[in-house]
Amino acid sequence: MTGDRFTLVKKAPVLSYGEASDYILATARRGPDAGAGDQVMVLLTREDCRLEPLSTWDTLGFRGTCSPGFALTAAGAVAQILPAPFAEILSDTMHPFAHIVWSSLWSGIAASAVNKARAFVRAEARKSPSLPPTSALRLGEADTALQTMRAGIDAVATEYQNLLQARDRDGLRSYGFAIRVNNLKLASSQQVVDIVGRAMLICGIAAYRNDSDITLGRHLRDAYGAALMVNNDRIATHNATLLLTHKEG
């Protein structure tokens, strides 16, 4: 920093929508001599940033997120540095918000797959109205799995909303809440794969074909990306560390 101005240089392995955004939120060490954990968040204007591509974004699924890597060079006014430490921003907002919104998105993928399976079963039932098709049983199981997924998301979202309304900073920053948020991401990223797989089995080869009205190829590609965007092994390892010291009240 020089006076009321700062410069920032970092390599960002993932920068979603960076080239199309008017503003970029970036994390950085508070200063050149600050420790790795002493970080702040900075609001950067696009005109004050230079982005040099480090990678492309040509993925199996989640193509719309457009998250290539960039070498970021930026400058700005000190007033653009958010006053709260990044650790607080992470626990109070970024961590729970990201996992709840991601899980909600994945439940939408799962619901779409179940709806396609429901349409397939109804078409089968019309062919022999006197006898429900066997696939109707599988549809019931898929719908139960979807309901379970939604209930898990609703439980964490409700807890988060209650903590925010109560301004319970200790609760937001507690190990217990962090573990439950992590567990939501782990569970929902696995459930979406399971539910889409169930829907594919119900619909059969028609769901596997790309030229079918009930194709589930895109659902399946996106579903498998859920466990990889912030890798589940990384989250599970973090949870294991938290559980060593956490005591459930």
C-alpha positions as CSV (number, residue, x, y, z in Angstrom):
1,M,0.0,0.0,0.0
2,T,1.1,3.5,-0.8
3,G,-1.0,6.2,1.0
4,D,-4.6,5.5,0.3
5,R,-3.9,3.2,-2.6
6,F,-3.1,-0.5,-2.8
7,T,-1.8,-2.9,-5.5
8,L,-2.6,-6.6,-5.6
9,V,-1.0,-9.5,-7.5
10,K,-2.1,-13.1,-7.2
11,K,-2.6,-16.2,-9.2
12,A,-6.2,-17.4,-9.0
13,P,-6.7,-21.0,-10.1
14,V,-10.4,-20.4,-10.4
15,L,-12.1,-17.0,-11.2
16,S,-15.7,-17.6,-12.1
17,Y,-17.2,-15.2,-14.6
18,G,-14.1,-13.0,-14.2
19,E,-13.9,-11.7,-17.7
20,A,-17.6,-10.8,-17.8
21,S,-17.9,-9.2,-14.4
22,D,-17.9,-5.5,-13.6
23,Y,-16.5,-6.2,-10.1
24,I,-14.3,-8.9,-8.7
25,L,-14.1,-10.0,-5.1
26,A,-10.6,-11.2,-4.3
27,T,-8.9,-12.4,-1.1
28,A,-5.4,-11.3,-0.2
29,R,-3.0,-11.2,2.7
30,R,-3.4,-8.0,4.6
31,G,0.2,-6.9,3.7
32,P,3.4,-8.4,2.4
33,D,4.5,-9.4,5.8
34,A,1.2,-10.7,7.0
35,G,0.7,-14.4,7.9
36,A,-1.1,-16.7,5.5
37,G,-4.2,-16.7,7.6
38,D,-4.3,-12.9,8.0
39,Q,-6.4,-12.2,5.0
40,V,-8.8,-9.5,3.8
41,M,-11.4,-9.3,1.0
42,V,-11.1,-6.6,-1.6
43,L,-13.7,-5.3,-4.1
44,L,-12.0,-4.7,-7.4
45,T,-13.4,-2.8,-10.3
46,R,-13.0,-4.5,-13.7
47,E,-11.3,-1.5,-15.2
48,D,-8.6,-1.6,-12.5
49,C,-7.8,-5.2,-13.1
50,R,-5.6,-7.0,-15.6
51,L,-6.3,-10.7,-16.2
52,E,-3.8,-13.0,-17.8
53,P,-5.3,-16.4,-18.6
54,L,-3.7,-19.4,-16.8
55,S,-6.1,-22.1,-18.0
56,T,-9.3,-22.7,-19.9
57,W,-12.7,-24.0,-18.9
58,D,-13.6,-27.0,-21.0
59,T,-15.3,-29.3,-18.6
60,L,-17.5,-32.4,-18.7
61,G,-20.3,-30.5,-16.9
62,F,-21.0,-27.2,-15.2
63,R,-19.8,-25.5,-18.4
64,G,-21.9,-22.4,-17.6
65,T,-19.9,-21.5,-14.5
66,C,-17.0,-20.5,-16.7
67,S,-14.2,-20.7,-14.1
68,P,-10.8,-20.6,-15.7
69,G,-7.7,-19.5,-13.8
70,F,-6.1,-16.1,-14.2
71,A,-3.0,-14.2,-13.0
72,L,-4.7,-11.1,-11.5
73,T,-3.0,-7.7,-11.2
74,A,-5.1,-4.9,-9.7
75,A,-5.0,-1.6,-7.9
76,G,-7.5,0.4,-6.0
77,A,-8.4,2.7,-3.0
78,V,-7.9,1.4,0.5
79,A,-11.6,2.1,1.0
80,Q,-12.3,-0.9,-1.3
81,I,-10.8,-3.3,1.3
82,L,-13.7,-4.7,3.4
83,P,-13.1,-3.8,7.0
84,A,-14.1,-7.2,8.5
85,P,-11.3,-9.9,8.6
86,F,-11.8,-12.4,5.8
87,A,-12.1,-15.2,8.5
88,E,-15.3,-13.5,9.7
89,I,-16.7,-13.0,6.2
90,L,-16.0,-16.7,5.5
91,S,-17.8,-18.0,8.6
92,D,-20.7,-15.6,8.7
93,T,-21.5,-15.4,5.0
94,M,-19.4,-17.0,2.3
95,H,-19.2,-20.6,3.7
96,P,-22.8,-21.2,4.6
97,F,-24.2,-19.1,1.7
98,A,-22.1,-21.0,-0.9
99,H,-23.0,-24.5,0.4
100,I,-26.7,-23.8,0.8
101,V,-27.0,-22.2,-2.6
102,W,-24.9,-24.9,-4.3
103,S,-27.0,-27.6,-2.6
104,S,-30.2,-25.9,-3.7
105,L,-29.0,-25.8,-7.3
106,W,-28.1,-29.5,-7.2
107,S,-31.6,-30.2,-5.8
108,G,-33.0,-28.5,-8.9
109,I,-30.9,-30.8,-11.1
110,A,-32.3,-33.8,-9.1
111,A,-35.9,-32.5,-9.3
112,S,-35.6,-32.1,-13.0
113,A,-34.4,-35.6,-13.4
114,V,-37.2,-37.0,-11.2
115,N,-39.8,-34.9,-13.3
116,K,-38.5,-36.5,-16.5
117,A,-38.8,-40.0,-14.8
118,R,-42.3,-39.1,-13.7
119,A,-43.3,-38.2,-17.3
120,F,-41.8,-41.5,-18.5
121,V,-43.7,-43.5,-15.9
122,R,-47.0,-41.8,-16.7
123,A,-46.5,-42.5,-20.4
124,E,-45.9,-46.2,-19.5
125,A,-49.0,-46.3,-17.3
126,R,-51.2,-45.0,-20.0
127,K,-50.3,-48.0,-22.1
128,S,-51.7,-50.4,-19.5
129,P,-54.0,-48.5,-17.1
130,S,-55.1,-51.6,-15.3
131,L,-51.6,-52.4,-14.0
132,P,-49.1,-49.8,-12.7
133,P,-45.7,-50.3,-14.3
134,T,-42.8,-51.6,-12.2
135,S,-41.0,-48.4,-12.8
136,A,-43.7,-46.6,-10.6
137,L,-42.1,-48.3,-7.6
138,R,-38.7,-46.9,-8.6
139,L,-40.2,-43.5,-9.1
140,G,-41.5,-43.6,-5.5
141,E,-38.0,-44.4,-4.2
142,A,-36.5,-41.5,-6.3
143,D,-39.1,-39.1,-5.0
144,T,-38.3,-40.1,-1.4
145,A,-34.6,-39.5,-2.0
146,L,-35.4,-36.1,-3.4
147,Q,-37.6,-35.2,-0.4
148,T,-34.7,-36.3,1.9
149,M,-32.3,-34.1,0.0
150,R,-34.6,-31.1,0.2
151,A,-35.2,-31.6,3.9
152,G,-31.5,-31.5,4.6
153,I,-31.1,-28.3,2.7
154,D,-34.1,-26.7,4.4
155,A,-32.8,-27.7,7.9
156,V,-29.4,-25.9,7.4
157,A,-30.9,-22.9,5.6
158,T,-33.4,-22.5,8.5
159,E,-30.6,-22.7,11.0
160,Y,-28.6,-20.2,9.2
161,Q,-31.5,-17.8,8.9
162,N,-32.2,-18.1,12.6
163,L,-28.6,-17.4,13.5
164,L,-28.6,-14.3,11.2
165,Q,-31.8,-13.0,12.6
166,A,-30.6,-13.5,16.2
167,R,-27.2,-11.9,15.3
168,D,-25.6,-14.9,16.9
169,R,-22.0,-14.4,15.9
170,D,-20.8,-17.2,18.2
171,G,-23.2,-19.6,16.7
172,L,-22.2,-18.7,13.1
173,R,-18.5,-19.2,14.0
174,S,-19.0,-22.4,16.0
175,Y,-17.5,-25.7,15.0
176,G,-20.9,-27.3,15.1
177,F,-22.4,-25.0,12.6
178,A,-19.4,-25.3,10.3
179,I,-19.6,-29.1,10.4
180,R,-23.3,-29.1,9.6
181,V,-22.7,-26.8,6.7
182,N,-19.9,-29.0,5.4
183,N,-22.1,-32.1,5.9
184,L,-24.8,-30.5,3.8
185,K,-22.4,-30.1,0.9
186,L,-21.1,-33.6,1.2
187,A,-24.5,-35.1,1.4
188,S,-26.2,-33.1,-1.3
189,S,-23.4,-33.6,-3.8
190,Q,-23.7,-37.4,-3.3
191,Q,-27.5,-37.4,-3.3
192,V,-27.8,-35.6,-6.7
193,V,-25.7,-38.3,-8.3
194,D,-27.9,-41.0,-6.7
195,I,-31.2,-39.4,-7.7
196,V,-30.1,-38.7,-11.3
197,G,-28.9,-42.3,-11.5
198,R,-32.3,-43.6,-10.2
199,A,-34.1,-41.5,-12.9
200,M,-31.9,-42.9,-15.6
201,L,-32.7,-46.5,-14.6
202,I,-36.4,-45.7,-14.6
203,C,-36.3,-44.1,-18.1
204,G,-33.8,-46.7,-19.5
205,I,-31.9,-46.2,-22.7
206,A,-34.0,-43.2,-23.7
207,A,-32.4,-41.3,-20.8
208,Y,-29.0,-42.4,-22.0
209,R,-29.5,-41.2,-25.6
210,N,-28.5,-37.6,-26.5
211,D,-31.3,-37.5,-29.2
212,S,-34.1,-38.3,-26.8
213,D,-36.8,-36.0,-25.4
214,I,-36.0,-37.4,-21.9
215,T,-32.2,-37.4,-22.2
216,L,-30.4,-37.1,-18.8
217,G,-26.9,-36.7,-20.1
218,R,-26.5,-33.1,-19.0
219,H,-28.0,-33.9,-15.6
220,L,-25.5,-36.7,-15.1
221,R,-22.5,-34.7,-16.2
222,D,-23.4,-31.8,-13.9
223,A,-24.2,-34.1,-11.0
224,Y,-20.8,-35.6,-11.0
225,G,-19.2,-32.2,-10.8
226,A,-20.9,-31.4,-7.5
227,A,-18.4,-33.5,-5.4
228,L,-15.4,-31.9,-7.3
229,M,-16.2,-28.2,-6.9
230,V,-14.4,-27.8,-3.6
231,N,-13.4,-31.5,-3.5
232,N,-15.4,-33.6,-1.0
233,D,-12.2,-35.2,0.3
234,R,-10.9,-31.8,1.3
235,I,-14.1,-30.9,3.1
236,A,-14.2,-34.3,4.8
237,T,-10.7,-33.9,6.0
238,H,-11.5,-30.4,7.4
239,N,-14.5,-31.9,9.2
240,A,-12.4,-34.6,10.7
241,T,-10.1,-31.9,12.2
242,L,-13.0,-30.0,13.6
243,L,-14.6,-33.1,15.1
244,L,-11.4,-33.8,17.1
245,T,-12.1,-30.7,19.3
246,H,-15.9,-30.1,18.8
247,K,-18.2,-31.1,21.6
248,E,-21.9,-31.2,20.7
249,G,-24.0,-29.2,23.1
